[in-house]
Amino acid sequence: MKVADVFKRSLEGIKQNKVRVALTSCAIAIGAFALMITFGLGEGARQAAATLVASSLNNQVIKVSPKQPESSFLSATTLQEYNAEQAGKNKNEPKLLTESDIKKIEGLKGVGQVIRNYPFTLEYLEANGKKFVISASQYSPIYKPQLVAGEAGGSIGVDGIIVPEVFLSQLGLGSAQTAIGKTLPVTYFDRERLASRIQNFKVVAVSKKPITSALPSNFQVSESAASKISSFQSSDSSKVGYGSLTVVVPAQYGIEGVDVVKQNIAKLGFTVSTDAESAKGLTDVINGLQLFLAAFAAATLLAAVFGIINTELIGILERKQEIGLLKALGIRGHTLFAIFTVEAGWIGLFGTILGIVLAFVLSLFINPLIAKRLDIFADSGSALVFTPTQVLGIIILLLVIALVSGVLPAAKAVQMDPIEALRTE
């Protein structure tokens, strides 16, 4: 029997068991669908992280800070109203980095530019008839801030301030576009809280809602403003200290060089972190979901394997006379084995294609929704990303599983006695 005849005969066998084949194919389709979603979600997360790194983070940057106890942070989405009675309490003087520390770091191989980040604290911001406690950081041109309005290039001006989009409503600034150019009076005290100053900041840009801890989740002011406030709040103006450092490793050293420099800085007793680590954290939750979906897909495929075996065994019992007749006509065992194995392959192929089609259809509807609700996918626009390699890999995997599942029923058909089979009514 020719190969074409084997495929033709196997398709005829499929037609004789339409209902069982359809149900088994549906089980395989669910497994294929789960695998597609699993791989698609993983690829989408990787592309989203790559987009974030390219647009906002810098793989050649190491953040350095002195080791000190953990402290509590303000909410990233809601401003707290200022309470004069609680102000200044439980504010211990933080450890700072000195010029001596910087010289040690600058002496390490692979260290390029070192940006000094001044420590400072803003007491409150007055807006919309209220006083709000705010957290601010020093703006760094090393990063490309994701903005919804305004501009922030190499400098934001002496009195410039970048406001997070999530606070616009509370501050009564209206939309991101209308907030640009407005003035925000900010009050800050000296270290002993005996004197205070008010500085009027001008809104130069509005930043998007942060999607990773690597990006500033607070207000950002210029380096000159940070230096001025830090000097006013220093208990000893003769001693210059820095809250953290941004160490830039030249691109020629690559990612491996960044890791080496990071380890060497850590050996000096400082706390270090990189943007690459922060970007990697973005995919942790996605990876957990992937494992869950993969386990679900594995369980579904295991059930589908037994479904294929059951479908084929019942089909063989129902087609005993046909099998006996084929054997009586001289069909060899390996040909008969091939017919029933290919039948199982057809079932797996039908189910796989159905599952892949369903995954593609779902992605057309779910990608826009997820992109709107989860900021991590806002730039890439797709949470589910399917590649030709993924699709081909799933087809081959499930086809192989289906063919292996057909081995037992096919072997049973080969071992059947033709005379006994022909006597079956």
TIGU-490488 format. One record per residue (C-alpha): residue number from 1; z, x, y. Coordinates in steps of 0.2 Angstrom, whole numbers, padded with zeros to 4 digits. Layout:
+-----+-------+-------+-------+
!   n !    pz !    px !    py !
+-----+-------+-------+-------+
! NUM !     Z !     X !     Y !
...
+-----+-------+-------+-------+
This chain:
+-----+-------+-------+-------+
!   n !    pz !    px !    py !
+-----+-------+-------+-------+
!   1 !  0000 !  0000 !  0000 !
!   2 ! -0005 !  0007 !  0017 !
!   3 !  0008 !  0009 !  0031 !
!   4 !  0000 ! -0005 !  0041 !
!   5 !  0002 ! -0016 !  0026 !
!   6 !  0020 ! -0011 !  0025 !
!   7 !  0023 ! -0017 !  0043 !
!   8 !  0013 ! -0033 !  0040 !
!   9 !  0023 ! -0037 !  0025 !
!  10 !  0040 ! -0033 !  0034 !
!  11 !  0035 ! -0045 !  0048 !
!  12 !  0031 ! -0059 !  0036 !
!  13 !  0048 ! -0057 !  0029 !
!  14 !  0056 ! -0058 !  0046 !
!  15 !  0047 ! -0075 !  0049 !
!  16 !  0054 ! -0082 !  0033 !
!  17 !  0072 ! -0079 !  0040 !
!  18 !  0069 ! -0084 !  0058 !
!  19 !  0087 ! -0091 !  0061 !
!  20 !  0097 ! -0078 !  0053 !
!  21 !  0086 ! -0064 !  0061 !
!  22 !  0088 ! -0072 !  0078 !
!  23 !  0107 ! -0073 !  0077 !
!  24 !  0108 ! -0055 !  0071 !
!  25 !  0096 ! -0049 !  0084 !
!  26 !  0108 ! -0058 !  0097 !
!  27 !  0122 ! -0048 !  0091 !
!  28 !  0113 ! -0032 !  0092 !
!  29 !  0107 ! -0037 !  0110 !
!  30 !  0125 ! -0039 !  0115 !
!  31 !  0128 ! -0021 !  0109 !
!  32 !  0112 ! -0015 !  0118 !
!  33 !  0117 ! -0024 !  0134 !
!  34 !  0135 ! -0016 !  0134 !
!  35 !  0127 !  0001 !  0131 !
!  36 !  0115 ! -0001 !  0145 !
!  37 !  0129 ! -0007 !  0157 !
!  38 !  0140 !  0008 !  0152 !
!  39 !  0127 !  0021 !  0155 !
!  40 !  0120 !  0012 !  0170 !
!  41 !  0137 !  0011 !  0178 !
!  42 !  0140 !  0029 !  0174 !
!  43 !  0124 !  0035 !  0182 !
!  44 !  0127 !  0024 !  0197 !
!  45 !  0144 !  0031 !  0200 !
!  46 !  0137 !  0049 !  0198 !
!  47 !  0123 !  0045 !  0211 !
!  48 !  0135 !  0037 !  0223 !
!  49 !  0147 !  0052 !  0222 !
!  50 !  0132 !  0064 !  0225 !
!  51 !  0126 !  0054 !  0240 !
!  52 !  0144 !  0054 !  0247 !
!  53 !  0145 !  0073 !  0245 !
!  54 !  0128 !  0076 !  0253 !
!  55 !  0132 !  0064 !  0268 !
!  56 !  0150 !  0066 !  0271 !
!  57 !  0159 !  0080 !  0261 !
!  58 !  0156 !  0099 !  0260 !
!  59 !  0157 !  0108 !  0243 !
!  60 !  0159 !  0125 !  0252 !
!  61 !  0175 !  0119 !  0260 !
!  62 !  0193 !  0123 !  0255 !
!  63 !  0208 !  0114 !  0263 !
!  64 !  0224 !  0124 !  0264 !
!  65 !  0241 !  0118 !  0269 !
!  66 !  0259 !  0125 !  0267 !
!  67 !  0268 !  0118 !  0252 !
!  68 !  0281 !  0105 !  0257 !
!  69 !  0289 !  0089 !  0251 !
!  70 !  0278 !  0073 !  0249 !
!  71 !  0279 !  0062 !  0264 !
!  72 !  0274 !  0043 !  0266 !
!  73 !  0258 !  0038 !  0275 !
!  74 !  0254 !  0024 !  0285 !
!  75 !  0243 !  0010 !  0278 !
!  76 !  0224 !  0014 !  0278 !
!  77 !  0220 ! -0004 !  0283 !
!  78 !  0234 ! -0011 !  0294 !
!  79 !  0242 ! -0004 !  0309 !
!  80 !  0261 ! -0006 !  0311 !
!  81 !  0269 ! -0012 !  0327 !
!  82 !  0279 !  0001 !  0337 !
!  83 !  0298 !  0000 !  0335 !
!  84 !  0307 !  0010 !  0348 !
!  85 !  0323 !  0010 !  0338 !
!  86 !  0315 !  0017 !  0323 !
!  87 !  0305 !  0030 !  0332 !
!  88 !  0309 !  0048 !  0329 !
!  89 !  0320 !  0045 !  0314 !
!  90 !  0318 !  0054 !  0298 !
!  91 !  0305 !  0066 !  0306 !
!  92 !  0309 !  0083 !  0299 !
!  93 !  0300 !  0098 !  0306 !
!  94 !  0285 !  0102 !  0294 !
!  95 !  0281 !  0119 !  0288 !
!  96 !  0267 !  0127 !  0297 !
!  97 !  0254 !  0140 !  0294 !
!  98 !  0255 !  0156 !  0305 !
!  99 !  0243 !  0169 !  0311 !
! 100 !  0250 !  0180 !  0298 !
! 101 !  0245 !  0168 !  0284 !
! 102 !  0228 !  0166 !  0291 !
! 103 !  0226 !  0185 !  0291 !
! 104 !  0230 !  0185 !  0273 !
! 105 !  0217 !  0172 !  0269 !
! 106 !  0204 !  0180 !  0280 !
! 107 !  0206 !  0196 !  0270 !
! 108 !  0201 !  0188 !  0253 !
! 109 !  0183 !  0191 !  0247 !
! 110 !  0172 !  0175 !  0250 !
! 111 !  0181 !  0168 !  0265 !
! 112 !  0170 !  0165 !  0279 !
! 113 !  0175 !  0154 !  0294 !
! 114 !  0193 !  0148 !  0295 !
! 115 !  0196 !  0133 !  0306 !
! 116 !  0214 !  0130 !  0313 !
! 117 !  0220 !  0112 !  0312 !
! 118 !  0234 !  0109 !  0325 !
! 119 !  0250 !  0099 !  0320 !
! 120 !  0253 !  0084 !  0331 !
! 121 !  0261 !  0067 !  0331 !
! 122 !  0255 !  0052 !  0342 !
! 123 !  0270 !  0040 !  0346 !
! 124 !  0260 !  0024 !  0349 !
! 125 !  0244 !  0017 !  0356 !
! 126 !  0244 !  0002 !  0368 !
! 127 !  0230 ! -0011 !  0365 !
! 128 !  0228 ! -0030 !  0365 !
! 129 !  0245 ! -0032 !  0373 !
! 130 !  0254 ! -0023 !  0359 !
! 131 !  0260 ! -0005 !  0354 !
! 132 !  0254 !  0001 !  0337 !
! 133 !  0260 !  0016 !  0327 !
! 134 !  0245 !  0027 !  0323 !
! 135 !  0241 !  0042 !  0313 !
! 136 !  0228 !  0054 !  0319 !
! 137 !  0220 !  0070 !  0314 !
! 138 !  0210 !  0084 !  0322 !
! 139 !  0191 !  0081 !  0322 !
! 140 !  0181 !  0094 !  0312 !
! 141 !  0162 !  0096 !  0314 !
! 142 !  0162 !  0104 !  0297 !
! 143 !  0161 !  0086 !  0290 !
! 144 !  0148 !  0073 !  0294 !
! 145 !  0158 !  0057 !  0298 !
! 146 !  0151 !  0041 !  0292 !
! 147 !  0150 !  0030 !  0308 !
! 148 !  0145 !  0012 !  0311 !
! 149 !  0143 !  0015 !  0330 !
! 150 !  0143 !  0030 !  0342 !
! 151 !  0140 !  0048 !  0340 !
! 152 !  0150 !  0063 !  0334 !
! 153 !  0141 !  0080 !  0333 !
! 154 !  0148 !  0097 !  0336 !
! 155 !  0161 !  0090 !  0348 !
! 156 !  0168 !  0073 !  0353 !
! 157 !  0174 !  0079 !  0371 !
! 158 !  0191 !  0083 !  0377 !
! 159 !  0197 !  0065 !  0378 !
! 160 !  0186 !  0058 !  0364 !
! 161 !  0193 !  0048 !  0350 !
! 162 !  0186 !  0041 !  0334 !
! 163 !  0193 !  0024 !  0329 !
! 164 !  0192 !  0017 !  0311 !
! 165 !  0182 !  0001 !  0309 !
! 166 !  0196 ! -0007 !  0300 !
! 167 !  0208 ! -0007 !  0316 !
! 168 !  0195 ! -0014 !  0328 !
! 169 !  0201 ! -0032 !  0327 !
! 170 !  0220 ! -0028 !  0329 !
! 171 !  0216 ! -0017 !  0344 !
! 172 !  0206 ! -0031 !  0352 !
! 173 !  0191 ! -0020 !  0354 !
! 174 !  0178 ! -0033 !  0347 !
! 175 !  0163 ! -0026 !  0337 !
! 176 !  0160 ! -0008 !  0334 !
! 177 !  0146 ! -0007 !  0347 !
! 178 !  0157 ! -0015 !  0361 !
! 179 !  0171 ! -0003 !  0357 !
! 180 !  0162 !  0012 !  0362 !
! 181 !  0167 !  0018 !  0379 !
! 182 !  0183 !  0009 !  0380 !
! 183 !  0199 !  0017 !  0385 !
! 184 !  0215 !  0018 !  0374 !
! 185 !  0231 !  0024 !  0382 !
! 186 !  0241 !  0034 !  0369 !
! 187 !  0259 !  0040 !  0371 !
! 188 !  0267 !  0055 !  0363 !
! 189 !  0284 !  0064 !  0364 !
! 190 !  0290 !  0082 !  0364 !
! 191 !  0299 !  0088 !  0349 !
! 192 !  0317 !  0084 !  0356 !
! 193 !  0310 !  0067 !  0362 !
! 194 !  0316 !  0070 !  0380 !
! 195 !  0299 !  0070 !  0388 !
! 196 !  0284 !  0060 !  0385 !
! 197 !  0266 !  0060 !  0391 !
! 198 !  0252 !  0047 !  0391 !
! 199 !  0234 !  0052 !  0388 !
! 200 !  0219 !  0040 !  0390 !
! 201 !  0207 !  0043 !  0376 !
! 202 !  0189 !  0036 !  0377 !
! 203 !  0181 !  0029 !  0361 !
! 204 !  0166 !  0039 !  0357 !
! 205 !  0163 !  0033 !  0339 !
! 206 !  0169 !  0020 !  0326 !
! 207 !  0171 !  0027 !  0308 !
! 208 !  0167 !  0017 !  0292 !
! 209 !  0181 !  0012 !  0281 !
! 210 !  0186 !  0027 !  0270 !
! 211 !  0181 !  0027 !  0252 !
! 212 !  0190 !  0043 !  0247 !
! 213 !  0205 !  0052 !  0252 !
! 214 !  0194 !  0067 !  0256 !
! 215 !  0189 !  0059 !  0272 !
! 216 !  0200 !  0055 !  0286 !
! 217 !  0207 !  0038 !  0285 !
! 218 !  0215 !  0039 !  0303 !
! 219 !  0210 !  0041 !  0321 !
! 220 !  0202 !  0058 !  0325 !
! 221 !  0204 !  0067 !  0342 !
! 222 !  0196 !  0083 !  0348 !
! 223 !  0202 !  0101 !  0344 !
! 224 !  0207 !  0104 !  0362 !
! 225 !  0217 !  0087 !  0363 !
! 226 !  0226 !  0092 !  0346 !
! 227 !  0230 !  0109 !  0353 !
! 228 !  0237 !  0102 !  0369 !
! 229 !  0248 !  0089 !  0361 !
! 230 !  0254 !  0102 !  0348 !
! 231 !  0259 !  0114 !  0361 !
! 232 !  0269 !  0101 !  0370 !
! 233 !  0278 !  0096 !  0354 !
! 234 !  0281 !  0113 !  0348 !
! 235 !  0300 !  0118 !  0348 !
! 236 !  0295 !  0136 !  0353 !
! 237 !  0279 !  0137 !  0363 !
! 238 !  0279 !  0156 !  0360 !
! 239 !  0276 !  0153 !  0341 !
! 240 !  0259 !  0146 !  0337 !
! 241 !  0258 !  0136 !  0320 !
! 242 !  0245 !  0126 !  0311 !
! 243 !  0247 !  0111 !  0300 !
! 244 !  0232 !  0115 !  0289 !
! 245 !  0217 !  0126 !  0288 !
! 246 !  0199 !  0122 !  0284 !
! 247 !  0191 !  0137 !  0275 !
! 248 !  0173 !  0138 !  0274 !
! 249 !  0165 !  0149 !  0259 !
! 250 !  0147 !  0155 !  0263 !
! 251 !  0134 !  0146 !  0253 !
! 252 !  0129 !  0162 !  0245 !
! 253 !  0144 !  0162 !  0234 !
! 254 !  0140 !  0145 !  0227 !
! 255 !  0152 !  0132 !  0219 !
! 256 !  0159 !  0146 !  0207 !
! 257 !  0163 !  0157 !  0222 !
! 258 !  0173 !  0142 !  0230 !
! 259 !  0183 !  0140 !  0214 !
! 260 !  0187 !  0159 !  0214 !
! 261 !  0192 !  0159 !  0232 !
! 262 !  0203 !  0143 !  0230 !
! 263 !  0212 !  0151 !  0215 !
! 264 !  0215 !  0167 !  0226 !
! 265 !  0222 !  0157 !  0240 !
! 266 !  0233 !  0147 !  0228 !
! 267 !  0241 !  0163 !  0222 !
! 268 !  0247 !  0167 !  0240 !
! 269 !  0258 !  0151 !  0238 !
! 270 !  0248 !  0138 !  0248 !
! 271 !  0242 !  0121 !  0243 !
! 272 !  0224 !  0120 !  0241 !
! 273 !  0211 !  0107 !  0238 !
! 274 !  0192 !  0105 !  0238 !
! 275 !  0180 !  0091 !  0242 !
! 276 !  0172 !  0093 !  0225 !
! 277 !  0189 !  0088 !  0217 !
! 278 !  0190 !  0073 !  0229 !
! 279 !  0172 !  0067 !  0224 !
! 280 !  0176 !  0069 !  0206 !
! 281 !  0191 !  0057 !  0208 !
! 282 !  0179 !  0044 !  0214 !
! 283 !  0172 !  0042 !  0196 !
! 284 !  0188 !  0042 !  0187 !
! 285 !  0190 !  0023 !  0187 !
! 286 !  0172 !  0021 !  0183 !
! 287 !  0174 !  0033 !  0168 !
! 288 !  0189 !  0022 !  0162 !
! 289 !  0178 !  0007 !  0163 !
! 290 !  0164 !  0016 !  0154 !
! 291 !  0176 !  0020 !  0139 !
! 292 !  0181 !  0001 !  0138 !
! 293 !  0163 ! -0004 !  0138 !
! 294 !  0158 !  0009 !  0126 !
! 295 !  0172 !  0003 !  0114 !
! 296 !  0166 ! -0015 !  0116 !
! 297 !  0148 ! -0009 !  0112 !
! 298 !  0153 !  0000 !  0097 !
! 299 !  0163 ! -0015 !  0090 !
! 300 !  0148 ! -0026 !  0093 !
! 301 !  0136 ! -0014 !  0085 !
! 302 !  0148 ! -0012 !  0070 !
! 303 !  0147 ! -0031 !  0068 !
! 304 !  0128 ! -0031 !  0070 !
! 305 !  0127 ! -0018 !  0056 !
! 306 !  0136 ! -0030 !  0044 !
! 307 !  0125 ! -0044 !  0051 !
! 308 !  0109 ! -0034 !  0047 !
! 309 !  0115 ! -0030 !  0029 !
! 310 !  0120 ! -0049 !  0026 !
! 311 !  0104 ! -0055 !  0033 !
! 312 !  0094 ! -0043 !  0022 !
! 313 !  0104 ! -0046 !  0006 !
! 314 !  0102 ! -0065 !  0008 !
! 315 !  0084 ! -0063 !  0011 !
! 316 !  0082 ! -0053 ! -0004 !
! 317 !  0091 ! -0066 ! -0015 !
! 318 !  0080 ! -0080 ! -0008 !
! 319 !  0064 ! -0069 ! -0011 !
! 320 !  0068 ! -0064 ! -0029 !
! 321 !  0052 ! -0071 ! -0036 !
! 322 !  0041 ! -0063 ! -0022 !
! 323 !  0050 ! -0046 ! -0026 !
! 324 !  0047 ! -0048 ! -0044 !
! 325 !  0028 ! -0053 ! -0041 !
! 326 !  0026 ! -0037 ! -0030 !
! 327 !  0033 ! -0026 ! -0044 !
! 328 !  0023 ! -0034 ! -0057 !
! 329 !  0007 ! -0031 ! -0047 !
! 330 !  0012 ! -0012 ! -0047 !
! 331 !  0020 ! -0010 ! -0030 !
! 332 !  0030 !  0006 ! -0031 !
! 333 !  0049 !  0007 ! -0028 !
! 334 !  0047 !  0018 ! -0012 !
! 335 !  0035 !  0005 ! -0005 !
! 336 !  0047 ! -0009 ! -0008 !
! 337 !  0061 !  0001 ! -0001 !
! 338 !  0050 !  0004 !  0015 !
! 339 !  0046 ! -0014 !  0017 !
! 340 !  0064 ! -0020 !  0018 !
! 341 !  0070 ! -0005 !  0028 !
! 342 !  0057 ! -0008 !  0041 !
! 343 !  0062 ! -0027 !  0041 !
! 344 !  0080 ! -0021 !  0046 !
! 345 !  0071 ! -0010 !  0059 !
! 346 !  0062 ! -0024 !  0067 !
! 347 !  0078 ! -0034 !  0068 !
! 348 !  0086 ! -0019 !  0078 !
! 349 !  0071 ! -0017 !  0089 !
! 350 !  0070 ! -0035 !  0094 !
! 351 !  0089 ! -0036 !  0098 !
! 352 !  0088 ! -0019 !  0108 !
! 353 !  0074 ! -0025 !  0118 !
! 354 !  0082 ! -0041 !  0122 !
! 355 !  0098 ! -0032 !  0127 !
! 356 !  0089 ! -0020 !  0138 !
! 357 !  0079 ! -0034 !  0147 !
! 358 !  0096 ! -0044 !  0150 !
! 359 !  0103 ! -0028 !  0158 !
! 360 !  0089 ! -0026 !  0170 !
! 361 !  0089 ! -0044 !  0175 !
! 362 !  0108 ! -0043 !  0178 !
! 363 !  0106 ! -0028 !  0189 !
! 364 !  0094 ! -0037 !  0200 !
! 365 !  0108 ! -0049 !  0205 !
! 366 !  0123 ! -0039 !  0203 !
! 367 !  0118 ! -0023 !  0212 !
! 368 !  0117 ! -0031 !  0230 !
! 369 !  0134 ! -0040 !  0227 !
! 370 !  0143 ! -0024 !  0222 !
! 371 !  0135 ! -0014 !  0236 !
! 372 !  0142 ! -0026 !  0248 !
! 373 !  0160 ! -0027 !  0241 !
! 374 !  0162 ! -0008 !  0235 !
! 375 !  0159 !  0004 !  0249 !
! 376 !  0156 !  0018 !  0237 !
! 377 !  0140 !  0010 !  0232 !
! 378 !  0135 !  0006 !  0250 !
! 379 !  0124 !  0021 !  0253 !
! 380 !  0116 !  0022 !  0236 !
! 381 !  0114 !  0003 !  0236 !
! 382 !  0115 !  0002 !  0217 !
! 383 !  0130 !  0002 !  0205 !
! 384 !  0119 !  0000 !  0190 !
! 385 !  0106 !  0013 !  0188 !
! 386 !  0095 !  0014 !  0173 !
! 387 !  0084 !  0029 !  0169 !
! 388 !  0070 !  0031 !  0157 !
! 389 !  0080 !  0043 !  0147 !
! 390 !  0094 !  0031 !  0145 !
! 391 !  0083 !  0017 !  0139 !
! 392 !  0073 !  0027 !  0127 !
! 393 !  0089 !  0035 !  0120 !
! 394 !  0097 !  0017 !  0117 !
! 395 !  0081 !  0011 !  0109 !
! 396 !  0081 !  0026 !  0097 !
! 397 !  0100 !  0025 !  0093 !
! 398 !  0100 !  0007 !  0089 !
! 399 !  0083 !  0008 !  0079 !
! 400 !  0091 !  0022 !  0068 !
! 401 !  0107 !  0011 !  0066 !
! 402 !  0096 ! -0004 !  0061 !
! 403 !  0086 !  0007 !  0048 !
! 404 !  0101 !  0014 !  0041 !
! 405 !  0109 ! -0003 !  0039 !
! 406 !  0093 ! -0008 !  0029 !
! 407 !  0096 !  0005 !  0016 !
! 408 !  0108 ! -0004 !  0005 !
! 409 !  0098 ! -0020 !  0004 !
! 410 !  0082 ! -0011 !  0002 !
! 411 !  0090 ! -0001 ! -0013 !
! 412 !  0096 ! -0017 ! -0021 !
! 413 !  0078 ! -0024 ! -0020 !
! 414 !  0071 ! -0008 ! -0028 !
! 415 !  0083 ! -0009 ! -0042 !
! 416 !  0079 ! -0027 ! -0046 !
! 417 !  0072 ! -0031 ! -0063 !
! 418 !  0055 ! -0039 ! -0060 !
! 419 !  0056 ! -0050 ! -0076 !
! 420 !  0073 ! -0056 ! -0071 !
! 421 !  0067 ! -0059 ! -0054 !
! 422 !  0051 ! -0069 ! -0059 !
! 423 !  0062 ! -0081 ! -0070 !
! 424 !  0073 ! -0086 ! -0055 !
! 425 !  0069 ! -0103 ! -0048 !
+-----+-------+-------+-------+
